[in-house]
Amino acid sequence: PAGLPRNLEAAIQRYGSATYKAPAATVLDPNGKLNVSLTYGKLLTRSHKIAYALLNRIGFKSESMGGVKPGDRVALVYPNNDPLSFLCAFYGCIMGGAVPVPIEVPITRRDAGSQQIGFLFGSCNVTLALTSEACFKGLPKSTTGEVAAFKGWPKLHWFVTEHLPKPPKDWLPPPRLTDDTPAYVEYTTQQDGSVLGVSVTRNAMLAHARTLTTTCNYTEGEIMVCVLDFKREAGLWHSILASVFNGCLLYTSDAADE
């Protein structure tokens, strides 16, 4: 369709500048009341903060953890009741040239499937995990107060994506990577319980958004209600990609875990 942004990064820049007060996403409480909202302006500024922090090692506690380089895989660990933080982290990675790898939040050190996720992290060379402050506090800790080592997982540096400083006024995200480079990695669980990582290129990510726009006839400002897992497959394609590509308003529920 004519008039749409060239890509997902251009979409956030357009709506975050021209219609910065327009709501991008709203979380509903279990009673259907508005709980918390995120405007397109906030989505743009928070994504920029995360991209800048990742590239420049701002806020990293570990001195041994260098800044993220283009193509580095980064885990996204956000619960189903926090789509707004996930949305900002996802596009912060995209803008910074990192490759987000969304997973489910591990509850215990011996979570079912934890070892398979660890194998995925190892094969993707994931060493950094992004999460929210509330989620980080809820993760199991060792006696020293650090996040406990989950079964089969490599050593991870944990980074909270809230309360970050603003980038310098003259800072701009790095040039967009080429269309054939990976945009994000989804995981799928096989019948035997093994986990398979699926790398989605930037070209394929944009093709998803364009195809859904045409098929579903999405338009700017339209309201989209998500009752799926927004971190993977159809939930991600619609609520994270197509919704932002078209400047829609996304409604999701904080009761999604139930």
For each residue, the residues with C-beta under 8 A, 3 or more apart:
1: 4 210 213 214
2:
3:
4: 1 11 210 213 245 246
5: 8 10 11 13 14 245
6: 10
7: 10 11 176 202 206
8: 5 11 12 91 94 205 206 209 241 244 245
9: 12 13 91 94 95 173 176
10: 5 6 7 13 14
11: 4 5 7 8 14 15 244 245 246 247
12: 8 9 15 16 40 43 44 47 91 95 244
13: 5 9 10 16 17 44
14: 5 10 11 17 18 247
15: 11 12 18 19 20 22 24 40 43 44 244 247
16: 12 13 20 40 41 43 44 45
17: 13 14 20 41 44
18: 14 15
19: 15 22 40 247
20: 15 16 17 39 40 41 44
21: 39 40 41
22: 15 19 39 40 221 247 249
23: 26 37 38 39 40 249
24: 15 38 39 40 42 43 87 243 244 249 250
25: 37 38 43 83 84 87 243 249 250 251 252
26: 23 34 35 36 37 38 249 250 251 252
27: 34 35 36 37 81 83 84 252 253 254
28: 32 33 34 35 251 252 253 254
29: 32 33 34 35 253 254 255
30: 253 254 255 258
31:
32: 28 29 253
33: 28 29
34: 26 27 28 29 37
35: 26 27 28 29 254
36: 26 27 84
37: 23 25 26 27 34
38: 23 24 25 26 42 43 84 87 88
39: 20 21 22 23 24 42 43
40: 12 15 16 19 20 21 22 23 24 43 44 247
41: 16 17 20 21 44 45
42: 24 38 39 45 46
43: 12 15 16 24 25 38 39 40 46 47 87 88 91 244
44: 12 13 15 16 17 20 40 41 47 48
45: 16 41 42 48 49 166
46: 42 43 49 50 88 92 161 164
47: 12 43 44 50 51 88 91 92 94 95
48: 44 45 51 52 92 95 167 171 173
49: 45 46 52 53 92 164 165 166 167
50: 46 47 53 54 88 89 92 93 95 96 130 161 164
51: 47 48 54 55 92 93 95 96 173
52: 48 49 55 56 58 96 164 167 171
53: 49 50 56 57 58 59 60 92 159 161 164 165
54: 50 51 67 68 74 92 93 96 98 128 159
55: 51 52 67 68 96 97 174
56: 52 53 67
57: 53 60 65 66 67
58: 52 53 164 165
59: 53 159 160 164 165
60: 53 57 65 157 159
61: 157
62: 65 157
63:
64:
65: 57 60 62 127 128 157
66: 57 69
67: 54 55 56 57
68: 54 55 72 74 96 97 98 128
69: 66 72 97
70: 97 98 174 177 181
71: 97 98 99 177 181 182
72: 68 69 98 99 125 128
73: 98 99 100 101 124 125 126 185
74: 54 68 93 98 99 100 101 126 128 129 130
75: 100 101 102 103 121 126 128 129 130 156
76: 86 89 90 93 100 101 102 103 129 130 131 231
77: 103 105 106 129 130 131 135
78: 82 83 85 86 89 102 105 130 131 132 135 231
79: 82 105 132 135 257
80: 83 229 230 231 256 257
81: 27 254 255 256 257
82: 78 79 85 86 132 134 135 254
83: 25 27 78 80 86 87 226 230 239 250 252
84: 25 27 36 38 87 88
85: 78 82 88 89 132 161 162
86: 76 78 82 83 89 90 102 230 231 240
87: 24 25 38 43 83 84 90 91 240 244
88: 38 43 46 47 50 84 85 91 92 161
89: 50 76 78 85 86 92 93 100 130 161
90: 76 86 87 93 94 100 102 184 240
91: 8 9 12 43 47 87 88 94 95 244
92: 46 47 48 49 50 51 53 54 88 89 95 96 130 161
93: 50 51 54 74 76 89 90 96 98 99 100 130 184
94: 8 9 47 90 91 98 100 183 184
95: 9 12 47 48 50 51 91 92 173
96: 50 51 52 54 55 68 92 93 173 174
97: 55 68 69 70 71 174 177
98: 54 68 70 71 72 73 74 93 94
99: 71 72 73 74 93 124 182 183 184 185 199
100: 73 74 75 76 89 90 93 94 130 184 185
101: 73 74 75 76 120 121 124 126 184 185 187 197
102: 75 76 78 86 90 184 186 231 232 236
103: 75 76 77 117 120 187 231
104: 231
105: 77 78 79 135 138 139
106: 77 109 111 114 117 139 140 150
107: 111 140
108: 111 140
109: 106 114 140 148 149 150 151
110: 114 151
111: 106 107 108 114 150 151
112:
113: 116 117 189 193 195
114: 106 109 110 111 117 118 150 151 152 153
115: 118 119 151 152
116: 113 119 120 152 189 193 194 195
117: 103 106 113 114 120 121 150 152 153 187 195
118: 114 115 121 122 150 151 152 153 154
119: 115 116 122 123 152 195
120: 101 103 116 117 123 124 126 187 195 197
121: 75 101 117 118 124 126 153 154 156
122: 118 119 125 126 154
123: 119 120 197
124: 73 99 101 120 121 185 197
125: 72 73 122
126: 73 74 75 101 120 121 122 129 154 156
127: 65 154 155 156 157
128: 54 65 68 72 74 75 156 157 159
129: 74 75 76 77 126 156 157 158 159
130: 50 74 75 76 77 78 89 92 93 100 159 160 161
131: 76 77 78 135 136 139 158 159 160 161
132: 78 79 82 85 135 136 160 161 162
133: 136 137 160 162 163
134: 82 137 138
135: 77 78 79 82 105 131 132 138 139
136: 131 132 133 139 147 158 160
137: 133 134
138: 105 134 135
139: 105 106 131 135 136 147 148 158
140: 106 107 108 109 147 148
141: 145 146 147 148
142: 145 146 147 148 149
143:
144:
145: 141 142
146: 141 142
147: 136 139 140 141 142 156 158
148: 109 139 140 141 142
149: 109 142 153 155
150: 106 109 111 114 117 118 153
151: 109 110 111 114 115 118
152: 114 115 116 117 118 119
153: 114 117 118 121 149 150 156
154: 118 121 122 126 127
155: 127 149
156: 75 121 126 127 128 129 147 153
157: 60 61 62 65 127 128 129
158: 129 131 136 139 147
159: 53 54 59 60 128 129 130 131
160: 59 130 131 132 133 136 163
161: 46 50 53 85 88 89 92 130 131 132 164
162: 85 132 133
163: 133 160
164: 46 49 50 52 53 58 59 161
165: 49 53 58 59
166: 45 49
167: 48 49 52 171
168: 171
169:
170:
171: 48 52 167 168
172:
173: 9 48 51 95 96
174: 55 70 96 97
175:
176: 7 9 202
177: 70 71 97 181 202
178: 181 202
179: 201 202 203 206
180: 201 202 203
181: 70 71 177 178 201 202
182: 71 99 185 199 200 201 202
183: 94 99 200 201 202 204 205
184: 90 93 94 99 100 101 102 200 205
185: 73 99 100 101 124 182 197 198 199 200
186: 102 197 198 200 232 233 236
187: 101 103 117 120 195 196 197 198 232
188: 195 196 198 232 233
189: 113 116 193 194 195 196
190: 193 194 195 196
191:
192:
193: 113 116 189 190
194: 116 189 190
195: 113 116 117 119 120 187 188 189 190
196: 187 188 189 190
197: 101 120 123 124 185 186 187
198: 185 186 187 188
199: 99 182 185
200: 182 183 184 185 186 204 205 208
201: 179 180 181 182 183 204 205
202: 7 176 177 178 179 180 181 182 183 205 206
203: 179 180 206 207
204: 183 200 201 207 208
205: 8 183 184 200 201 202 208 209 241
206: 7 8 179 202 203 209 210
207: 203 204 210 211
208: 200 204 205 211 212 237 241 242
209: 8 205 206 212 213 237 241 242 245 246
210: 1 4 206 207 213 214 245
211: 207 208 214 215
212: 208 209 215 216 218 237 238 241 242
213: 1 4 209 210 216 217 218 242 245 246
214: 1 210 211 217
215: 211 212
216: 212 213 238 242
217: 213 214
218: 212 213 222 224 242 243 245 246 248
219: 222 246 248
220: 246 247 248
221: 22 247 248 249
222: 218 219 246 248 249
223: 248 249 251
224: 218 238 239 242 243 248 249 250 251
225: 250 251 252
226: 83 230 235 238 239 250 251 252
227: 252 253 256
228: 233 234 235 238 239
229: 80 232 233 235 236 256
230: 80 83 86 226 235 236 239 240 252
231: 76 78 80 86 102 103 104 235 236
232: 102 186 187 188 229 235 236
233: 186 188 228 229 236 237
234: 228 237 238
235: 226 228 229 230 231 232 238 239 240
236: 102 186 229 230 231 232 233 239 240 241
237: 208 209 212 233 234 240 241 242
238: 212 216 224 226 228 234 235 241 242 243
239: 83 224 226 228 230 235 236 242 243 250 252
240: 86 87 90 230 235 236 237 243 244
241: 8 205 208 209 212 236 237 238 244 245
242: 208 209 212 213 216 218 224 237 238 239 245 246 248
243: 24 25 218 224 238 239 240 246 248 249 250
244: 8 11 12 15 24 43 87 91 240 241 247 248
245: 4 5 8 11 209 210 213 218 241 242
246: 4 11 209 213 218 219 220 222 242 243
247: 11 14 15 19 22 40 220 221 244
248: 218 219 220 221 222 223 224 242 243 244
249: 22 23 24 25 26 221 222 223 224 243
250: 24 25 26 83 224 225 226 239 243
251: 25 26 28 223 224 225 226
252: 25 26 27 28 83 225 226 227 230 239 256
253: 27 28 29 30 32 227 256
254: 27 28 29 30 35 81 82
255: 29 30 81 258
256: 80 81 227 229 252 253
257: 79 80 81
258: 30 255
